[in-house]
Amino acid sequence: MHGKPMPVKVERTQFNNNGKIFGSPFDFKKCGQSGLEISSMFPEIQKWCADDLAVVCSMTSKVNEHARGNYAFHTGFPFMGHPSAGA
């Protein structure tokens, strides 16, 4: 989908300068017995430990802006003022 507009509605963000989809400039290949796709940026991981990694593919958020998403990830709330996990 490189170069195409987003196929879903993009909510307004802090910068609100949404461009087109930018595909990864790196190649990915299936590695290990699991078939985990790993970027060519990590050739040693591709070779040696693909099957030892735990990958979370189900994480979602109602927040679409990076800074607020970071707060939501660590505290459960998208705004400053709440303690982080383990605080």
PDB file with one MODEL, atoms N, CA, C and O in Angstrom:
MODEL        1
ATOM      1  N   MET A   1       0.817  -1.202   0.000  1.00  0.00           N
ATOM      2  CA  MET A   1       0.000   0.000   0.000  1.00  0.00           C
ATOM      3  C   MET A   1       0.859   1.263   0.000  1.00  0.00           C
ATOM      4  O   MET A   1       0.346   2.370   0.169  1.00  0.00           O
ATOM      5  N   HIS A   2       2.179   1.090  -0.192  1.00  0.00           N
ATOM      6  CA  HIS A   2       3.095   2.230  -0.208  1.00  0.00           C
ATOM      7  C   HIS A   2       2.624   3.303  -1.190  1.00  0.00           C
ATOM      8  O   HIS A   2       2.320   3.005  -2.345  1.00  0.00           O
ATOM      9  N   GLY A   3       2.565   4.542  -0.726  1.00  0.00           N
ATOM     10  CA  GLY A   3       2.197   5.672  -1.565  1.00  0.00           C
ATOM     11  C   GLY A   3       0.708   5.937  -1.672  1.00  0.00           C
ATOM     12  O   GLY A   3       0.294   6.923  -2.282  1.00  0.00           O
ATOM     13  N   LYS A   4      -0.106   5.060  -1.079  1.00  0.00           N
ATOM     14  CA  LYS A   4      -1.561   5.249  -1.139  1.00  0.00           C
ATOM     15  C   LYS A   4      -2.043   5.977   0.120  1.00  0.00           C
ATOM     16  O   LYS A   4      -1.366   5.932   1.147  1.00  0.00           O
ATOM     17  N   PRO A   5      -3.198   6.645   0.059  1.00  0.00           N
ATOM     18  CA  PRO A   5      -3.746   7.270   1.267  1.00  0.00           C
ATOM     19  C   PRO A   5      -4.246   6.202   2.239  1.00  0.00           C
ATOM     20  O   PRO A   5      -4.504   5.065   1.842  1.00  0.00           O
ATOM     21  N   MET A   6      -4.380   6.568   3.497  1.00  0.00           N
ATOM     22  CA  MET A   6      -4.872   5.635   4.506  1.00  0.00           C
ATOM     23  C   MET A   6      -6.277   5.179   4.132  1.00  0.00           C
ATOM     24  O   MET A   6      -7.097   6.005   3.735  1.00  0.00           O
ATOM     25  N   PRO A   7      -6.579   3.876   4.249  1.00  0.00           N
ATOM     26  CA  PRO A   7      -7.896   3.372   3.871  1.00  0.00           C
ATOM     27  C   PRO A   7      -8.956   3.562   4.951  1.00  0.00           C
ATOM     28  O   PRO A   7     -10.114   3.192   4.754  1.00  0.00           O
ATOM     29  N   VAL A   8      -8.573   4.133   6.085  1.00  0.00           N
ATOM     30  CA  VAL A   8      -9.516   4.385   7.171  1.00  0.00           C
ATOM     31  C   VAL A   8      -9.446   5.855   7.574  1.00  0.00           C
ATOM     32  O   VAL A   8      -8.487   6.548   7.235  1.00  0.00           O
ATOM     33  N   LYS A   9     -10.433   6.321   8.278  1.00  0.00           N
ATOM     34  CA  LYS A   9     -10.446   7.711   8.756  1.00  0.00           C
ATOM     35  C   LYS A   9      -9.312   7.909   9.757  1.00  0.00           C
ATOM     36  O   LYS A   9      -9.141   7.108  10.676  1.00  0.00           O
ATOM     37  N   VAL A  10      -8.548   8.964   9.577  1.00  0.00           N
ATOM     38  CA  VAL A  10      -7.458   9.291  10.488  1.00  0.00           C
ATOM     39  C   VAL A  10      -7.913  10.451  11.356  1.00  0.00           C
ATOM     40  O   VAL A  10      -8.205  11.537  10.856  1.00  0.00           O
ATOM     41  N   GLU A  11      -7.971  10.212  12.668  1.00  0.00           N
ATOM     42  CA  GLU A  11      -8.408  11.262  13.595  1.00  0.00           C
ATOM     43  C   GLU A  11      -7.374  12.382  13.647  1.00  0.00           C
ATOM     44  O   GLU A  11      -6.188  12.157  13.403  1.00  0.00           O
ATOM     45  N   ARG A  12      -7.827  13.568  13.962  1.00  0.00           N
ATOM     46  CA  ARG A  12      -6.958  14.733  14.094  1.00  0.00           C
ATOM     47  C   ARG A  12      -5.921  14.492  15.185  1.00  0.00           C
ATOM     48  O   ARG A  12      -6.241  13.957  16.247  1.00  0.00           O
ATOM     49  N   THR A  13      -4.682  14.886  14.921  1.00  0.00           N
ATOM     50  CA  THR A  13      -3.597  14.742  15.902  1.00  0.00           C
ATOM     51  C   THR A  13      -2.974  16.102  16.183  1.00  0.00           C
ATOM     52  O   THR A  13      -3.417  17.130  15.671  1.00  0.00           O
ATOM     53  N   GLN A  14      -1.945  16.080  17.001  1.00  0.00           N
ATOM     54  CA  GLN A  14      -1.244  17.313  17.370  1.00  0.00           C
ATOM     55  C   GLN A  14      -0.704  18.022  16.129  1.00  0.00           C
ATOM     56  O   GLN A  14      -0.764  19.249  16.045  1.00  0.00           O
ATOM     57  N   PHE A  15      -0.182  17.269  15.173  1.00  0.00           N
ATOM     58  CA  PHE A  15       0.448  17.867  14.000  1.00  0.00           C
ATOM     59  C   PHE A  15      -0.511  17.967  12.817  1.00  0.00           C
ATOM     60  O   PHE A  15      -0.401  18.883  12.002  1.00  0.00           O
ATOM     61  N   ASN A  16      -1.445  17.033  12.725  1.00  0.00           N
ATOM     62  CA  ASN A  16      -2.497  17.026  11.710  1.00  0.00           C
ATOM     63  C   ASN A  16      -1.977  17.218  10.291  1.00  0.00           C
ATOM     64  O   ASN A  16      -2.603  17.906   9.484  1.00  0.00           O
ATOM     65  N   ASN A  17      -0.842  16.615   9.991  1.00  0.00           N
ATOM     66  CA  ASN A  17      -0.287  16.668   8.647  1.00  0.00           C
ATOM     67  C   ASN A  17      -0.136  15.229   8.168  1.00  0.00           C
ATOM     68  O   ASN A  17       0.976  14.721   8.028  1.00  0.00           O
ATOM     69  N   ASN A  18      -1.277  14.577   7.916  1.00  0.00           N
ATOM     70  CA  ASN A  18      -1.259  13.170   7.557  1.00  0.00           C
ATOM     71  C   ASN A  18      -0.966  13.011   6.074  1.00  0.00           C
ATOM     72  O   ASN A  18      -1.665  13.557   5.220  1.00  0.00           O
ATOM     73  N   GLY A  19       0.084  12.252   5.788  1.00  0.00           N
ATOM     74  CA  GLY A  19       0.451  12.000   4.406  1.00  0.00           C
ATOM     75  C   GLY A  19      -0.043  10.637   3.954  1.00  0.00           C
ATOM     76  O   GLY A  19      -1.034  10.114   4.463  1.00  0.00           O
ATOM     77  N   LYS A  20       0.658  10.082   3.000  1.00  0.00           N
ATOM     78  CA  LYS A  20       0.299   8.774   2.471  1.00  0.00           C
ATOM     79  C   LYS A  20       1.059   7.683   3.228  1.00  0.00           C
ATOM     80  O   LYS A  20       1.978   7.968   3.995  1.00  0.00           O
ATOM     81  N   ILE A  21       0.664   6.445   3.000  1.00  0.00           N
ATOM     82  CA  ILE A  21       1.308   5.303   3.656  1.00  0.00           C
ATOM     83  C   ILE A  21       2.743   5.187   3.152  1.00  0.00           C
ATOM     84  O   ILE A  21       3.000   5.294   1.953  1.00  0.00           O
ATOM     85  N   PHE A  22       3.673   4.967   4.078  1.00  0.00           N
ATOM     86  CA  PHE A  22       5.090   4.813   3.729  1.00  0.00           C
ATOM     87  C   PHE A  22       5.506   3.395   4.089  1.00  0.00           C
ATOM     88  O   PHE A  22       5.551   3.031   5.264  1.00  0.00           O
ATOM     89  N   GLY A  23       5.803   2.616   3.094  1.00  0.00           N
ATOM     90  CA  GLY A  23       6.233   1.238   3.320  1.00  0.00           C
ATOM     91  C   GLY A  23       7.652   1.193   3.860  1.00  0.00           C
ATOM     92  O   GLY A  23       8.423   2.135   3.677  1.00  0.00           O
ATOM     93  N   SER A  24       7.991   0.106   4.521  1.00  0.00           N
ATOM     94  CA  SER A  24       9.334  -0.058   5.073  1.00  0.00           C
ATOM     95  C   SER A  24      10.367  -0.120   3.958  1.00  0.00           C
ATOM     96  O   SER A  24      10.141  -0.790   2.951  1.00  0.00           O
ATOM     97  N   PRO A  25      11.497   0.564   4.117  1.00  0.00           N
ATOM     98  CA  PRO A  25      12.562   0.467   3.124  1.00  0.00           C
ATOM     99  C   PRO A  25      13.396  -0.803   3.303  1.00  0.00           C
ATOM    100  O   PRO A  25      14.325  -1.045   2.531  1.00  0.00           O
ATOM    101  N   PHE A  26      13.076  -1.610   4.308  1.00  0.00           N
ATOM    102  CA  PHE A  26      13.835  -2.818   4.604  1.00  0.00           C
ATOM    103  C   PHE A  26      13.071  -4.065   4.163  1.00  0.00           C
ATOM    104  O   PHE A  26      11.840  -4.089   4.183  1.00  0.00           O
ATOM    105  N   ASP A  27      13.801  -5.081   3.773  1.00  0.00           N
ATOM    106  CA  ASP A  27      13.192  -6.352   3.399  1.00  0.00           C
ATOM    107  C   ASP A  27      12.889  -7.160   4.650  1.00  0.00           C
ATOM    108  O   ASP A  27      13.601  -7.063   5.650  1.00  0.00           O
ATOM    109  N   PHE A  28      11.828  -7.958   4.591  1.00  0.00           N
ATOM    110  CA  PHE A  28      11.468  -8.859   5.681  1.00  0.00           C
ATOM    111  C   PHE A  28      11.469 -10.280   5.132  1.00  0.00           C
ATOM    112  O   PHE A  28      11.107 -10.514   3.979  1.00  0.00           O
ATOM    113  N   LYS A  29      11.884 -11.231   5.981  1.00  0.00           N
ATOM    114  CA  LYS A  29      11.778 -12.623   5.559  1.00  0.00           C
ATOM    115  C   LYS A  29      11.316 -13.470   6.736  1.00  0.00           C
ATOM    116  O   LYS A  29      11.528 -13.122   7.898  1.00  0.00           O
ATOM    117  N   LYS A  30      10.680 -14.588   6.407  1.00  0.00           N
ATOM    118  CA  LYS A  30      10.197 -15.516   7.432  1.00  0.00           C
ATOM    119  C   LYS A  30      11.399 -16.257   7.996  1.00  0.00           C
ATOM    120  O   LYS A  30      12.241 -16.755   7.249  1.00  0.00           O
ATOM    121  N   CYS A  31      11.474 -16.326   9.336  1.00  0.00           N
ATOM    122  CA  CYS A  31      12.640 -16.910   9.986  1.00  0.00           C
ATOM    123  C   CYS A  31      12.239 -17.971  11.004  1.00  0.00           C
ATOM    124  O   CYS A  31      11.137 -17.941  11.551  1.00  0.00           O
ATOM    125  N   GLY A  32      13.149 -18.903  11.246  1.00  0.00           N
ATOM    126  CA  GLY A  32      12.931 -19.938  12.248  1.00  0.00           C
ATOM    127  C   GLY A  32      11.779 -20.858  11.902  1.00  0.00           C
ATOM    128  O   GLY A  32      11.177 -20.745  10.835  1.00  0.00           O
ATOM    129  N   GLN A  33      11.476 -21.777  12.822  1.00  0.00           N
ATOM    130  CA  GLN A  33      10.362 -22.706  12.625  1.00  0.00           C
ATOM    131  C   GLN A  33       9.019 -21.989  12.716  1.00  0.00           C
ATOM    132  O   GLN A  33       8.031 -22.430  12.129  1.00  0.00           O
ATOM    133  N   SER A  34       8.989 -20.878  13.455  1.00  0.00           N
ATOM    134  CA  SER A  34       7.742 -20.137  13.645  1.00  0.00           C
ATOM    135  C   SER A  34       7.331 -19.348  12.404  1.00  0.00           C
ATOM    136  O   SER A  34       6.156 -19.022  12.237  1.00  0.00           O
ATOM    137  N   GLY A  35       8.292 -19.042  11.533  1.00  0.00           N
ATOM    138  CA  GLY A  35       7.991 -18.241  10.355  1.00  0.00           C
ATOM    139  C   GLY A  35       7.829 -16.763  10.668  1.00  0.00           C
ATOM    140  O   GLY A  35       7.238 -16.019   9.886  1.00  0.00           O
ATOM    141  N   LEU A  36       8.355 -16.335  11.817  1.00  0.00           N
ATOM    142  CA  LEU A  36       8.270 -14.936  12.224  1.00  0.00           C
ATOM    143  C   LEU A  36       8.987 -14.062  11.198  1.00  0.00           C
ATOM    144  O   LEU A  36      10.138 -14.325  10.851  1.00  0.00           O
ATOM    145  N   GLU A  37       8.304 -13.020  10.712  1.00  0.00           N
ATOM    146  CA  GLU A  37       8.923 -12.123   9.745  1.00  0.00           C
ATOM    147  C   GLU A  37       9.800 -11.115  10.478  1.00  0.00           C
ATOM    148  O   GLU A  37       9.331 -10.394  11.358  1.00  0.00           O
ATOM    149  N   ILE A  38      11.077 -11.072  10.106  1.00  0.00           N
ATOM    150  CA  ILE A  38      12.047 -10.193  10.753  1.00  0.00           C
ATOM    151  C   ILE A  38      12.740  -9.359   9.689  1.00  0.00           C
ATOM    152  O   ILE A  38      13.063  -9.850   8.607  1.00  0.00           O
ATOM    153  N   SER A  39      12.964  -8.086  10.012  1.00  0.00           N
ATOM    154  CA  SER A  39      13.568  -7.132   9.097  1.00  0.00           C
ATOM    155  C   SER A  39      15.036  -7.449   8.830  1.00  0.00           C
ATOM    156  O   SER A  39      15.733  -8.017   9.671  1.00  0.00           O
ATOM    157  N   SER A  40      15.486  -7.065   7.630  1.00  0.00           N
ATOM    158  CA  SER A  40      16.899  -7.215   7.264  1.00  0.00           C
ATOM    159  C   SER A  40      17.800  -6.323   8.123  1.00  0.00           C
ATOM    160  O   SER A  40      19.024  -6.449   8.074  1.00  0.00           O
ATOM    161  N   MET A  41      17.201  -5.423   8.909  1.00  0.00           N
ATOM    162  CA  MET A  41      17.983  -4.603   9.841  1.00  0.00           C
ATOM    163  C   MET A  41      18.607  -5.463  10.932  1.00  0.00           C
ATOM    164  O   MET A  41      19.581  -5.056  11.566  1.00  0.00           O
ATOM    165  N   PHE A  42      18.048  -6.657  11.153  1.00  0.00           N
ATOM    166  CA  PHE A  42      18.486  -7.511  12.249  1.00  0.00           C
ATOM    167  C   PHE A  42      18.924  -8.885  11.742  1.00  0.00           C
ATOM    168  O   PHE A  42      18.273  -9.885  12.046  1.00  0.00           O
ATOM    169  N   PRO A  43      20.011  -8.954  10.976  1.00  0.00           N
ATOM    170  CA  PRO A  43      20.415 -10.221  10.377  1.00  0.00           C
ATOM    171  C   PRO A  43      20.792 -11.288  11.400  1.00  0.00           C
ATOM    172  O   PRO A  43      20.550 -12.472  11.164  1.00  0.00           O
ATOM    173  N   GLU A  44      21.368 -10.904  12.509  1.00  0.00           N
ATOM    174  CA  GLU A  44      21.768 -11.905  13.520  1.00  0.00           C
ATOM    175  C   GLU A  44      20.535 -12.498  14.208  1.00  0.00           C
ATOM    176  O   GLU A  44      20.501 -13.689  14.516  1.00  0.00           O
ATOM    177  N   ILE A  45      19.537 -11.666  14.444  1.00  0.00           N
ATOM    178  CA  ILE A  45      18.296 -12.181  15.036  1.00  0.00           C
ATOM    179  C   ILE A  45      17.607 -13.100  14.033  1.00  0.00           C
ATOM    180  O   ILE A  45      17.054 -14.131  14.414  1.00  0.00           O
ATOM    181  N   GLN A  46      17.638 -12.735  12.766  1.00  0.00           N
ATOM    182  CA  GLN A  46      17.063 -13.596  11.728  1.00  0.00           C
ATOM    183  C   GLN A  46      17.716 -14.985  11.771  1.00  0.00           C
ATOM    184  O   GLN A  46      17.035 -16.001  11.627  1.00  0.00           O
ATOM    185  N   LYS A  47      19.019 -15.019  11.967  1.00  0.00           N
ATOM    186  CA  LYS A  47      19.754 -16.288  11.923  1.00  0.00           C
ATOM    187  C   LYS A  47      19.618 -17.115  13.190  1.00  0.00           C
ATOM    188  O   LYS A  47      19.455 -18.333  13.118  1.00  0.00           O
ATOM    189  N   TRP A  48      19.683 -16.469  14.354  1.00  0.00           N
ATOM    190  CA  TRP A  48      19.918 -17.219  15.581  1.00  0.00           C
ATOM    191  C   TRP A  48      18.742 -17.349  16.539  1.00  0.00           C
ATOM    192  O   TRP A  48      18.642 -18.374  17.214  1.00  0.00           O
ATOM    193  N   CYS A  49      17.862 -16.385  16.636  1.00  0.00           N
ATOM    194  CA  CYS A  49      16.905 -16.469  17.753  1.00  0.00           C
ATOM    195  C   CYS A  49      15.465 -16.099  17.414  1.00  0.00           C
ATOM    196  O   CYS A  49      14.729 -15.654  18.294  1.00  0.00           O
ATOM    197  N   ALA A  50      15.052 -16.268  16.186  1.00  0.00           N
ATOM    198  CA  ALA A  50      13.680 -15.922  15.805  1.00  0.00           C
ATOM    199  C   ALA A  50      12.656 -16.683  16.642  1.00  0.00           C
ATOM    200  O   ALA A  50      11.622 -16.121  17.001  1.00  0.00           O
ATOM    201  N   ASP A  51      12.920 -17.939  16.957  1.00  0.00           N
ATOM    202  CA  ASP A  51      11.961 -18.760  17.704  1.00  0.00           C
ATOM    203  C   ASP A  51      11.996 -18.504  19.209  1.00  0.00           C
ATOM    204  O   ASP A  51      11.183 -19.061  19.946  1.00  0.00           O
ATOM    205  N   ASP A  52      12.925 -17.671  19.673  1.00  0.00           N
ATOM    206  CA  ASP A  52      13.017 -17.353  21.099  1.00  0.00           C
ATOM    207  C   ASP A  52      12.326 -16.042  21.451  1.00  0.00           C
ATOM    208  O   ASP A  52      12.309 -15.650  22.618  1.00  0.00           O
ATOM    209  N   LEU A  53      11.756 -15.359  20.463  1.00  0.00           N
ATOM    210  CA  LEU A  53      11.124 -14.063  20.697  1.00  0.00           C
ATOM    211  C   LEU A  53       9.634 -14.215  20.981  1.00  0.00           C
ATOM    212  O   LEU A  53       8.968 -15.087  20.423  1.00  0.00           O
ATOM    213  N   ALA A  54       9.122 -13.353  21.855  1.00  0.00           N
ATOM    214  CA  ALA A  54       7.678 -13.266  22.094  1.00  0.00           C
ATOM    215  C   ALA A  54       7.196 -11.989  21.405  1.00  0.00           C
ATOM    216  O   ALA A  54       7.740 -10.913  21.650  1.00  0.00           O
ATOM    217  N   VAL A  55       6.187 -12.100  20.552  1.00  0.00           N
ATOM    218  CA  VAL A  55       5.695 -10.966  19.789  1.00  0.00           C
ATOM    219  C   VAL A  55       4.221 -10.746  20.112  1.00  0.00           C
ATOM    220  O   VAL A  55       3.406 -11.659  19.981  1.00  0.00           O
ATOM    221  N   VAL A  56       3.884  -9.520  20.536  1.00  0.00           N
ATOM    222  CA  VAL A  56       2.499  -9.174  20.831  1.00  0.00           C
ATOM    223  C   VAL A  56       1.907  -8.510  19.585  1.00  0.00           C
ATOM    224  O   VAL A  56       2.362  -7.446  19.166  1.00  0.00           O
ATOM    225  N   CYS A  57       0.904  -9.136  19.005  1.00  0.00           N
ATOM    226  CA  CYS A  57       0.281  -8.612  17.774  1.00  0.00           C
ATOM    227  C   CYS A  57      -1.135  -8.104  18.023  1.00  0.00           C
ATOM    228  O   CYS A  57      -1.834  -7.733  17.080  1.00  0.00           O
ATOM    229  N   SER A  58      -1.558  -8.085  19.272  1.00  0.00           N
ATOM    230  CA  SER A  58      -2.954  -7.767  19.556  1.00  0.00           C
ATOM    231  C   SER A  58      -3.143  -6.451  20.307  1.00  0.00           C
ATOM    232  O   SER A  58      -4.259  -6.149  20.732  1.00  0.00           O
ATOM    233  N   MET A  59      -2.095  -5.669  20.481  1.00  0.00           N
ATOM    234  CA  MET A  59      -2.204  -4.440  21.257  1.00  0.00           C
ATOM    235  C   MET A  59      -2.872  -3.351  20.426  1.00  0.00           C
ATOM    236  O   MET A  59      -2.429  -3.048  19.318  1.00  0.00           O
ATOM    237  N   THR A  60      -3.922  -2.774  20.955  1.00  0.00           N
ATOM    238  CA  THR A  60      -4.605  -1.680  20.278  1.00  0.00           C
ATOM    239  C   THR A  60      -4.843  -0.540  21.264  1.00  0.00           C
ATOM    240  O   THR A  60      -4.684  -0.705  22.473  1.00  0.00           O
ATOM    241  N   SER A  61      -5.219   0.593  20.739  1.00  0.00           N
ATOM    242  CA  SER A  61      -5.484   1.756  21.578  1.00  0.00           C
ATOM    243  C   SER A  61      -6.513   2.637  20.889  1.00  0.00           C
ATOM    244  O   SER A  61      -6.614   2.636  19.662  1.00  0.00           O
ATOM    245  N   LYS A  62      -7.268   3.379  21.663  1.00  0.00           N
ATOM    246  CA  LYS A  62      -8.199   4.357  21.096  1.00  0.00           C
ATOM    247  C   LYS A  62      -7.488   5.677  20.828  1.00  0.00           C
ATOM    248  O   LYS A  62      -8.078   6.611  20.285  1.00  0.00           O
ATOM    249  N   VAL A  63      -6.215   5.746  21.214  1.00  0.00           N
ATOM    250  CA  VAL A  63      -5.421   6.967  21.069  1.00  0.00           C
ATOM    251  C   VAL A  63      -4.587   6.854  19.792  1.00  0.00           C
ATOM    252  O   VAL A  63      -3.923   5.839  19.579  1.00  0.00           O
ATOM    253  N   ASN A  64      -4.614   7.876  18.947  1.00  0.00           N
ATOM    254  CA  ASN A  64      -3.863   7.793  17.692  1.00  0.00           C
ATOM    255  C   ASN A  64      -2.678   8.746  17.628  1.00  0.00           C
ATOM    256  O   ASN A  64      -2.071   8.886  16.566  1.00  0.00           O
ATOM    257  N   GLU A  65      -2.337   9.389  18.701  1.00  0.00           N
ATOM    258  CA  GLU A  65      -1.226  10.325  18.714  1.00  0.00           C
ATOM    259  C   GLU A  65      -0.125   9.747  19.607  1.00  0.00           C
ATOM    260  O   GLU A  65      -0.416   9.233  20.687  1.00  0.00           O
ATOM    261  N   HIS A  66       1.121   9.824  19.173  1.00  0.00           N
ATOM    262  CA  HIS A  66       2.217   9.102  19.814  1.00  0.00           C
ATOM    263  C   HIS A  66       2.392   9.437  21.297  1.00  0.00           C
ATOM    264  O   HIS A  66       2.452   8.526  22.123  1.00  0.00           O
ATOM    265  N   ALA A  67       2.474  10.706  21.647  1.00  0.00           N
ATOM    266  CA  ALA A  67       2.722  11.074  23.052  1.00  0.00           C
ATOM    267  C   ALA A  67       1.584  10.592  23.951  1.00  0.00           C
ATOM    268  O   ALA A  67       1.833  10.015  25.010  1.00  0.00           O
ATOM    269  N   ARG A  68       0.349  10.823  23.537  1.00  0.00           N
ATOM    270  CA  ARG A  68      -0.792  10.365  24.342  1.00  0.00           C
ATOM    271  C   ARG A  68      -0.845   8.840  24.378  1.00  0.00           C
ATOM    272  O   ARG A  68      -1.222   8.258  25.396  1.00  0.00           O
ATOM    273  N   GLY A  69      -0.470   8.188  23.277  1.00  0.00           N
ATOM    274  CA  GLY A  69      -0.419   6.733  23.240  1.00  0.00           C
ATOM    275  C   GLY A  69       0.604   6.199  24.220  1.00  0.00           C
ATOM    276  O   GLY A  69       0.388   5.162  24.849  1.00  0.00           O
ATOM    277  N   ASN A  70       1.713   6.898  24.353  1.00  0.00           N
ATOM    278  CA  ASN A  70       2.751   6.507  25.307  1.00  0.00           C
ATOM    279  C   ASN A  70       2.216   6.585  26.739  1.00  0.00           C
ATOM    280  O   ASN A  70       2.429   5.669  27.534  1.00  0.00           O
ATOM    281  N   TYR A  71       1.534   7.661  27.058  1.00  0.00           N
ATOM    282  CA  TYR A  71       0.919   7.772  28.396  1.00  0.00           C
ATOM    283  C   TYR A  71      -0.081   6.648  28.606  1.00  0.00           C
ATOM    284  O   TYR A  71      -0.092   6.018  29.664  1.00  0.00           O
ATOM    285  N   ALA A  72      -0.921   6.390  27.613  1.00  0.00           N
ATOM    286  CA  ALA A  72      -1.941   5.349  27.746  1.00  0.00           C
ATOM    287  C   ALA A  72      -1.302   3.983  27.942  1.00  0.00           C
ATOM    288  O   ALA A  72      -1.783   3.180  28.742  1.00  0.00           O
ATOM    289  N   PHE A  73      -0.229   3.718  27.222  1.00  0.00           N
ATOM    290  CA  PHE A  73       0.461   2.434  27.344  1.00  0.00           C
ATOM    291  C   PHE A  73       1.007   2.225  28.747  1.00  0.00           C
ATOM    292  O   PHE A  73       0.875   1.138  29.309  1.00  0.00           O
ATOM    293  N   HIS A  74       1.620   3.257  29.316  1.00  0.00           N
ATOM    294  CA  HIS A  74       2.289   3.121  30.607  1.00  0.00           C
ATOM    295  C   HIS A  74       1.385   3.331  31.816  1.00  0.00           C
ATOM    296  O   HIS A  74       1.668   2.807  32.893  1.00  0.00           O
ATOM    297  N   THR A  75       0.305   4.088  31.655  1.00  0.00           N
ATOM    298  CA  THR A  75      -0.526   4.409  32.826  1.00  0.00           C
ATOM    299  C   THR A  75      -1.975   3.940  32.695  1.00  0.00           C
ATOM    300  O   THR A  75      -2.675   3.807  33.699  1.00  0.00           O
ATOM    301  N   GLY A  76      -2.422   3.692  31.485  1.00  0.00           N
ATOM    302  CA  GLY A  76      -3.824   3.356  31.271  1.00  0.00           C
ATOM    303  C   GLY A  76      -4.672   4.577  30.962  1.00  0.00           C
ATOM    304  O   GLY A  76      -5.863   4.454  30.677  1.00  0.00           O
ATOM    305  N   PHE A  77      -4.060   5.759  31.017  1.00  0.00           N
ATOM    306  CA  PHE A  77      -4.758   7.019  30.732  1.00  0.00           C
ATOM    307  C   PHE A  77      -3.951   7.806  29.702  1.00  0.00           C
ATOM    308  O   PHE A  77      -2.722   7.807  29.773  1.00  0.00           O
ATOM    309  N   PRO A  78      -4.599   8.474  28.750  1.00  0.00           N
ATOM    310  CA  PRO A  78      -3.854   9.176  27.707  1.00  0.00           C
ATOM    311  C   PRO A  78      -3.342  10.563  28.098  1.00  0.00           C
ATOM    312  O   PRO A  78      -2.861  11.300  27.237  1.00  0.00           O
ATOM    313  N   PHE A  79      -3.434  10.931  29.367  1.00  0.00           N
ATOM    314  CA  PHE A  79      -3.006  12.270  29.798  1.00  0.00           C
ATOM    315  C   PHE A  79      -2.029  12.164  30.964  1.00  0.00           C
ATOM    316  O   PHE A  79      -2.031  11.178  31.701  1.00  0.00           O
ATOM    317  N   MET A  80      -1.197  13.191  31.123  1.00  0.00           N
ATOM    318  CA  MET A  80      -0.266  13.249  32.247  1.00  0.00           C
ATOM    319  C   MET A  80      -1.015  13.303  33.566  1.00  0.00           C
ATOM    320  O   MET A  80      -2.187  13.678  33.618  1.00  0.00           O
ATOM    321  N   GLY A  81      -0.312  12.918  34.647  1.00  0.00           N
ATOM    322  CA  GLY A  81      -0.907  13.055  35.961  1.00  0.00           C
ATOM    323  C   GLY A  81      -1.291  11.741  36.615  1.00  0.00           C
ATOM    324  O   GLY A  81      -1.795  11.743  37.739  1.00  0.00           O
ATOM    325  N   HIS A  82      -1.071  10.637  35.952  1.00  0.00           N
ATOM    326  CA  HIS A  82      -1.382   9.330  36.516  1.00  0.00           C
ATOM    327  C   HIS A  82      -0.091   8.538  36.704  1.00  0.00           C
ATOM    328  O   HIS A  82       0.817   8.651  35.880  1.00  0.00           O
ATOM    329  N   PRO A  83       0.013   7.742  37.764  1.00  0.00           N
ATOM    330  CA  PRO A  83       1.252   6.980  37.988  1.00  0.00           C
ATOM    331  C   PRO A  83       1.401   5.876  36.937  1.00  0.00           C
ATOM    332  O   PRO A  83       0.418   5.308  36.462  1.00  0.00           O
ATOM    333  N   SER A  84       2.646   5.594  36.594  1.00  0.00           N
ATOM    334  CA  SER A  84       2.890   4.529  35.612  1.00  0.00           C
ATOM    335  C   SER A  84       2.895   3.166  36.296  1.00  0.00           C
ATOM    336  O   SER A  84       2.958   3.071  37.522  1.00  0.00           O
ATOM    337  N   ALA A  85       2.829   2.132  35.496  1.00  0.00           N
ATOM    338  CA  ALA A  85       2.870   0.769  36.039  1.00  0.00           C
ATOM    339  C   ALA A  85       4.174   0.586  36.813  1.00  0.00           C
ATOM    340  O   ALA A  85       5.252   0.900  36.308  1.00  0.00           O
ATOM    341  N   GLY A  86       4.074   0.091  38.004  1.00  0.00           N
ATOM    342  CA  GLY A  86       5.250  -0.130  38.831  1.00  0.00           C
ATOM    343  C   GLY A  86       5.692   1.087  39.620  1.00  0.00           C
ATOM    344  O   GLY A  86       6.708   1.029  40.314  1.00  0.00           O
ATOM    345  N   ALA A  87       4.961   2.186  39.534  1.00  0.00           N
ATOM    346  CA  ALA A  87       5.355   3.400  40.263  1.00  0.00           C
ATOM    347  C   ALA A  87       5.137   3.216  41.756  1.00  0.00           C
ATOM    348  O   ALA A  87       5.410   4.128  42.537  1.00  0.00           O
TER     349      ALA A  87
ENDMDL
END
